[in-house]
Amino acid sequence: MLHNFEPAATGDEVHAAALQYVRKVSGATKPSKANQEAFDRAVHEIAHITQHLLDDLVAFGPPKDREVEAAKAKERSAKRFATA
């Protein structure tokens, strides 16, 4: 999630999310040379439109703190993958 955080999502974070999305949709973590241009273009365009989306969204609650949310996620993961 990139919306409603303080500090706001960086361009690198938006690009990483776009890359993850394109990899998921295409089924390729590293495209072939024949598909590289289309892959890169998709990542660029999705990152661009994602940034527009984040800029236009209205938040109804206070911004979340990245470190607090990361700690919560780490705790959930530890509980989920804990061994008995």
KOLFI-322440 format. One line per field, with one value per atom (N, C-alpha, C): residue number from 1; residue in one letter; chain; atom name; x, y, z. Coordinates in Angstrom, 2 decimals, padded with zeros to 5 digits. Last residue first. Layout:
<sites>
seq (NUM; ...) .
type (A; ...) .
mol (A; ...) .
atom (CA; ...) .
u (X; ...) .
v (Y; ...) .
w (Z; ...) .
</sites>
This chain:
<sites>
seq (84; 84; 84; 83; 83; 83; 82; 82; 82; 81; 81; 81; 80; 80; 80; 79; 79; 79; 78; 78; 78; 77; 77; 77; 76; 76; 76; 75; 75; 75; 74; 74; 74; 73; 73; 73; 72; 72; 72; 71; 71; 71; 70; 70; 70; 69; 69; 69; 68; 68; 68; 67; 67; 67; 66; 66; 66; 65; 65; 65; 64; 64; 64; 63; 63; 63; 62; 62; 62; 61; 61; 61; 60; 60; 60; 59; 59; 59; 58; 58; 58; 57; 57; 57; 56; 56; 56; 55; 55; 55; 54; 54; 54; 53; 53; 53; 52; 52; 52; 51; 51; 51; 50; 50; 50; 49; 49; 49; 48; 48; 48; 47; 47; 47; 46; 46; 46; 45; 45; 45; 44; 44; 44; 43; 43; 43; 42; 42; 42; 41; 41; 41; 40; 40; 40; 39; 39; 39; 38; 38; 38; 37; 37; 37; 36; 36; 36; 35; 35; 35; 34; 34; 34; 33; 33; 33; 32; 32; 32; 31; 31; 31; 30; 30; 30; 29; 29; 29; 28; 28; 28; 27; 27; 27; 26; 26; 26; 25; 25; 25; 24; 24; 24; 23; 23; 23; 22; 22; 22; 21; 21; 21; 20; 20; 20; 19; 19; 19; 18; 18; 18; 17; 17; 17; 16; 16; 16; 15; 15; 15; 14; 14; 14; 13; 13; 13; 12; 12; 12; 11; 11; 11; 10; 10; 10; 9; 9; 9; 8; 8; 8; 7; 7; 7; 6; 6; 6; 5; 5; 5; 4; 4; 4; 3; 3; 3; 2; 2; 2; 1; 1; 1) .
type (A; A; A; T; T; T; A; A; A; F; F; F; R; R; R; K; K; K; A; A; A; S; S; S; R; R; R; E; E; E; K; K; K; A; A; A; K; K; K; A; A; A; A; A; A; E; E; E; V; V; V; E; E; E; R; R; R; D; D; D; K; K; K; P; P; P; P; P; P; G; G; G; F; F; F; A; A; A; V; V; V; L; L; L; D; D; D; D; D; D; L; L; L; L; L; L; H; H; H; Q; Q; Q; T; T; T; I; I; I; H; H; H; A; A; A; I; I; I; E; E; E; H; H; H; V; V; V; A; A; A; R; R; R; D; D; D; F; F; F; A; A; A; E; E; E; Q; Q; Q; N; N; N; A; A; A; K; K; K; S; S; S; P; P; P; K; K; K; T; T; T; A; A; A; G; G; G; S; S; S; V; V; V; K; K; K; R; R; R; V; V; V; Y; Y; Y; Q; Q; Q; L; L; L; A; A; A; A; A; A; A; A; A; H; H; H; V; V; V; E; E; E; D; D; D; G; G; G; T; T; T; A; A; A; A; A; A; P; P; P; E; E; E; F; F; F; N; N; N; H; H; H; L; L; L; M; M; M) .
mol (A; A; A; A; A; A; A; A; A; A; A; A; A; A; A; A; A; A; A; A; A; A; A; A; A; A; A; A; A; A; A; A; A; A; A; A; A; A; A; A; A; A; A; A; A; A; A; A; A; A; A; A; A; A; A; A; A; A; A; A; A; A; A; A; A; A; A; A; A; A; A; A; A; A; A; A; A; A; A; A; A; A; A; A; A; A; A; A; A; A; A; A; A; A; A; A; A; A; A; A; A; A; A; A; A; A; A; A; A; A; A; A; A; A; A; A; A; A; A; A; A; A; A; A; A; A; A; A; A; A; A; A; A; A; A; A; A; A; A; A; A; A; A; A; A; A; A; A; A; A; A; A; A; A; A; A; A; A; A; A; A; A; A; A; A; A; A; A; A; A; A; A; A; A; A; A; A; A; A; A; A; A; A; A; A; A; A; A; A; A; A; A; A; A; A; A; A; A; A; A; A; A; A; A; A; A; A; A; A; A; A; A; A; A; A; A; A; A; A; A; A; A; A; A; A; A; A; A; A; A; A; A; A; A; A; A; A; A; A; A; A; A; A; A; A; A; A; A; A; A; A; A) .
atom (N; CA; C; N; CA; C; N; CA; C; N; CA; C; N; CA; C; N; CA; C; N; CA; C; N; CA; C; N; CA; C; N; CA; C; N; CA; C; N; CA; C; N; CA; C; N; CA; C; N; CA; C; N; CA; C; N; CA; C; N; CA; C; N; CA; C; N; CA; C; N; CA; C; N; CA; C; N; CA; C; N; CA; C; N; CA; C; N; CA; C; N; CA; C; N; CA; C; N; CA; C; N; CA; C; N; CA; C; N; CA; C; N; CA; C; N; CA; C; N; CA; C; N; CA; C; N; CA; C; N; CA; C; N; CA; C; N; CA; C; N; CA; C; N; CA; C; N; CA; C; N; CA; C; N; CA; C; N; CA; C; N; CA; C; N; CA; C; N; CA; C; N; CA; C; N; CA; C; N; CA; C; N; CA; C; N; CA; C; N; CA; C; N; CA; C; N; CA; C; N; CA; C; N; CA; C; N; CA; C; N; CA; C; N; CA; C; N; CA; C; N; CA; C; N; CA; C; N; CA; C; N; CA; C; N; CA; C; N; CA; C; N; CA; C; N; CA; C; N; CA; C; N; CA; C; N; CA; C; N; CA; C; N; CA; C; N; CA; C; N; CA; C; N; CA; C; N; CA; C; N; CA; C; N; CA; C; N; CA; C; N; CA; C) .
u (005.55; 005.12; 006.18; 006.62; 006.60; 006.26; 005.14; 005.73; 005.62; 003.98; 004.98; 005.68; 002.23; 001.74; 002.70; 003.83; 002.74; 002.30; 005.51; 006.09; 005.03; 003.64; 004.40; 005.00; 002.82; 001.84; 002.55; 005.29; 004.65; 003.63; 005.64; 006.64; 006.06; 003.45; 003.54; 004.53; 004.15; 002.93; 002.98; 006.47; 006.57; 005.33; 005.35; 006.34; 006.47; 003.78; 003.13; 004.07; 005.83; 004.83; 004.16; 007.17; 007.87; 006.90; 005.20; 005.80; 006.44; 002.20; 003.64; 004.26; -000.52; 000.09; 001.60; -002.44; -001.44; -000.84; -005.85; -004.50; -003.52; -008.45; -007.85; -006.47; -009.13; -010.11; -009.58; -007.57; -007.46; -008.46; -008.10; -008.38; -008.33; -006.01; -006.79; -006.94; -004.22; -005.64; -006.49; -001.72; -001.87; -003.33; -002.26; -001.88; -002.05; -002.78; -003.79; -003.49; -000.28; -001.47; -002.57; 001.19; 001.52; 000.36; -000.02; -000.12; 000.19; 000.79; -000.63; -000.85; 003.59; 003.09; 001.63; 003.65; 004.19; 003.65; 002.57; 001.84; 002.35; 004.58; 003.22; 002.41; 006.83; 006.86; 005.44; 005.92; 006.33; 006.29; 005.50; 004.38; 004.72; 008.12; 007.11; 005.92; 009.30; 009.76; 008.74; 007.81; 007.84; 008.21; 008.49; 007.08; 006.99; 011.28; 010.76; 009.30; 011.46; 012.00; 011.39; 010.77; 009.70; 010.16; 013.14; 012.03; 010.92; 014.61; 015.01; 013.89; 012.23; 013.19; 013.55; 012.03; 011.50; 012.62; 012.04; 012.98; 012.51; 009.75; 010.53; 011.58; 006.61; 008.05; 008.74; 003.92; 004.44; 005.95; 002.59; 003.27; 003.76; 001.55; 000.65; 001.31; 003.91; 002.80; 001.91; 005.40; 005.95; 004.83; 003.69; 003.97; 004.55; 003.78; 002.52; 002.78; 006.48; 005.88; 004.59; 006.63; 007.43; 006.85; 004.96; 004.62; 005.37; 006.44; 005.09; 004.65; 008.73; 008.84; 007.48; 007.63; 008.22; 008.32; 006.91; 005.87; 006.38; 009.44; 008.44; 007.32; 010.63; 011.21; 010.20; 009.09; 009.06; 009.61; 007.65; 008.65; 008.45; 004.76; 005.50; 006.47; 005.17; 004.48; 005.39; 006.28; 006.25; 005.59; 003.04; 003.89; 005.26; 000.50; 001.65; 002.39; -001.63; -001.84; -000.74; -000.73; -001.56; -001.62; 000.55; 001.35; 000.58; 000.85; 000.00; 000.90) .
v (-024.22; -024.68; -025.50; -021.29; -022.75; -023.14; -018.58; -019.13; -020.65; -017.19; -018.22; -018.81; -015.44; -016.31; -017.48; -014.05; -014.89; -015.90; -012.75; -013.64; -014.58; -011.20; -012.24; -013.24; -009.44; -010.35; -011.50; -008.14; -008.91; -009.90; -006.87; -007.84; -008.74; -005.17; -006.20; -007.28; -003.49; -004.30; -005.45; -002.33; -003.15; -004.04; -000.91; -001.97; -002.89; 000.94; -000.05; -001.20; 002.40; 001.71; 000.61; 003.44; 002.55; 001.76; 005.06; 003.91; 002.93; 006.10; 006.17; 004.90; 007.42; 006.34; 006.56; 010.42; 009.59; 008.56; 010.19; 010.75; 009.85; 009.70; 009.53; 010.16; 010.12; 010.50; 010.34; 011.32; 010.52; 011.03; 011.11; 011.90; 010.95; 010.88; 010.25; 011.17; 012.16; 012.53; 011.93; 011.03; 012.48; 012.90; 008.37; 008.73; 010.22; 008.68; 008.15; 008.57; 009.57; 010.42; 009.97; 007.28; 008.54; 009.52; 005.52; 005.27; 006.53; 006.55; 006.64; 006.36; 005.97; 007.32; 007.46; 003.20; 004.06; 005.48; 002.50; 002.15; 002.99; 003.43; 003.96; 003.68; 001.89; 003.36; 003.94; -000.73; -000.30; 001.22; -000.61; -000.88; -000.42; -000.23; 000.79; 000.62; -002.63; -001.36; -000.25; -004.42; -004.57; -003.24; -003.57; -003.54; -003.60; -004.06; -002.71; -002.58; -006.89; -005.91; -004.51; -008.91; -008.29; -007.15; -009.76; -009.41; -008.66; -010.48; -009.28; -008.81; -011.45; -011.74; -010.44; -010.16; -010.43; -010.77; -011.43; -010.81; -011.15; -012.43; -011.53; -010.79; -012.90; -012.90; -011.93; -012.62; -013.93; -014.04; -010.29; -010.92; -012.32; -009.70; -009.83; -010.59; -009.61; -010.50; -010.76; -007.62; -008.98; -009.98; -005.47; -005.94; -007.35; -005.25; -005.48; -006.06; -004.67; -005.88; -006.24; -002.21; -003.34; -004.66; -000.67; -000.88; -002.08; -000.73; -001.30; -001.59; 000.63; -000.76; -001.46; 003.16; 002.37; 000.90; 003.91; 003.80; 002.94; 003.99; 003.06; 002.84; 006.04; 004.69; 003.65; 008.24; 007.76; 006.36; 007.54; 008.11; 007.59; 008.36; 007.38; 008.10; 010.75; 010.19; 009.22; 009.92; 010.73; 009.99; 008.98; 010.13; 009.61; 007.72; 007.53; 008.84; 007.36; 007.91; 007.54; 004.55; 005.71; 006.06; 002.20; 003.42; 004.68; -001.17; 000.00; 001.23) .
w (015.89; 017.22; 017.89; 014.26; 014.36; 015.78; 012.53; 013.75; 013.74; 010.48; 010.13; 011.35; 011.77; 010.68; 010.43; 013.54; 014.05; 013.00; 011.71; 012.72; 013.28; 010.33; 009.63; 010.62; 012.33; 011.69; 011.00; 012.78; 013.85; 013.28; 010.33; 010.79; 011.88; 010.35; 009.31; 009.73; 012.50; 012.56; 011.55; 011.45; 012.66; 012.81; 009.32; 009.04; 010.25; 010.72; 009.85; 009.52; 011.97; 012.78; 011.96; 009.73; 010.66; 011.52; 008.48; 007.78; 008.75; 009.80; 009.96; 009.37; 007.91; 008.69; 008.73; 008.22; 007.53; 008.48; 009.41; 009.48; 008.74; 006.93; 008.24; 008.25; 004.37; 005.37; 006.79; 001.44; 002.66; 003.69; -001.96; -000.76; 000.44; -004.84; -003.78; -002.58; -006.57; -006.62; -005.50; -006.18; -006.05; -005.94; -006.79; -005.43; -005.18; -009.57; -008.67; -007.24; -010.50; -010.65; -009.69; -009.91; -009.23; -009.33; -011.68; -010.24; -009.46; -014.12; -013.77; -012.28; -013.89; -014.14; -013.70; -013.58; -012.53; -012.66; -016.06; -014.84; -013.66; -017.80; -017.89; -016.62; -016.95; -016.95; -016.93; -017.39; -016.05; -015.95; -020.18; -019.27; -017.86; -021.07; -021.36; -020.41; -020.27; -019.71; -019.91; -021.91; -020.45; -019.80; -024.48; -024.05; -022.53; -024.38; -024.64; -024.16; -023.90; -022.96; -023.15; -025.64; -024.87; -023.96; -026.76; -027.66; -026.94; -024.55; -025.31; -026.23; -021.99; -023.06; -023.76; -018.60; -019.94; -020.93; -015.54; -016.46; -017.87; -014.51; -013.67; -014.49; -015.92; -016.16; -015.22; -015.94; -015.57; -015.77; -016.40; -017.54; -017.22; -013.86; -015.01; -016.15; -012.29; -011.94; -013.16; -013.57; -013.43; -013.16; -013.20; -014.56; -014.52; -010.36; -011.07; -012.46; -009.90; -009.31; -010.05; -011.25; -011.70; -011.18; -009.62; -011.03; -011.59; -007.25; -007.27; -008.70; -008.09; -007.62; -007.64; -008.64; -009.73; -009.33; -006.05; -007.08; -008.23; -004.90; -004.38; -005.40; -006.39; -006.42; -005.92; -005.67; -007.05; -007.17; -002.40; -003.30; -004.72; -000.55; -001.34; -002.29; 002.15; 000.99; 000.24; 005.52; 004.31; 003.15; 005.71; 005.95; 006.26; 003.56; 004.43; 004.59; 001.66; 002.99; 003.98; -000.36; -000.10; 001.38; -000.82; -000.94; -000.55; 000.00; 000.00; 000.00) .
</sites>
